[in-house]
Amino acid sequence: MTEVHANSAAGPLSQIYINEVPVDAPWMWLAAGWRDLWKRPLLSLGYGVSFSLISFAIVYALQSADAAALSLAAAGGFMLLGPMLAVGLYELSRRLEAGEPTPAGAILFVATKSPTQLGYLGVALMVVLLLWIRVAMLLFALFQGPQGFPPLDEFMSSLITTQNGIGLLVTGTIIGGGMALAVFAISAVAAPLLLDRDIDVMSAIITSIKTFNQNTGAMLLWAALIAVFGAIGLVTAFIGMIITFPLLGHTTWHAYRALIKVAPSAS
């Protein structure tokens, strides 16, 4: 167990302890998340429907702007905001765990312990999303040339049948995967920690990175599971996200609870 000191937004220090967990711990978190999903299915699946519809809207907007070839990158990049968009699901799992009432209003309009600091984390993730979209456009221009974006069906076909398309697919996957892993490292426990405790965003991010470093095997398995469920959502035209998004949200809360313990400082 590792101890981390964190500044509270209210002033005093907190002691954050990082637990060491088995490499296969994510399977237990996933099982707990699955149970939460079906305890309040209307609320949980409502989040999934909203996330799915927003993804549809992004793709539709890109198609309307004759930039449908960016749909895959945009939809994948949008998932970088998942840790922020799932805050209501963390709160639902927290209330279920504590035996507290779970009214829809309290879940949809979450009263977090560090609202301003959580907002800063959201801004940081949004900057990463915009950076990823910019990188995706630059990669497209590099591999496909200066011509405009092709129709989506032509673009998808070219990704696996042409040399430039395969190069774009491989390069984009490597860069996008690296960015996604970096976002995962800084936000895996930071978002639920800022919901649960009154601390500053930098302390939450540092705690998340240290948690990743201390539990690399378990965290990589958890990241891989997120990638698999995210892929399921994409290949099912976002319909799968109706279940996978809330499942990942609930599971993230249980991951946080297993990995982090916070106690008031005696100093």
Secondary structure, 3 states (H helix, E strand, C coil): CEEEEEECCCCCEEEEEECCCCCCHHHHHHHHHHHHHCCCHHHHHHHHHHHHHHHHHHHHHHHHCCCHHHHHHHHHHHHHHHHHHCHHHHHHHHHHHHCCCCCHHHHHCCCCCCHHHHHHHHHHHHHHHHHHHHHHHHHHHHHHCCCCCCCHHHHHHHHHHCHHHHHHHHHHHHHHHHHHHHHHHHHCCHHHHHHHCCCCHHHHHHHHHHHHHHCHHHHHHHHHHHHHHHHHHHHCCCCCHHHHHHHHHHHHHHHHHHHEEEEECCC
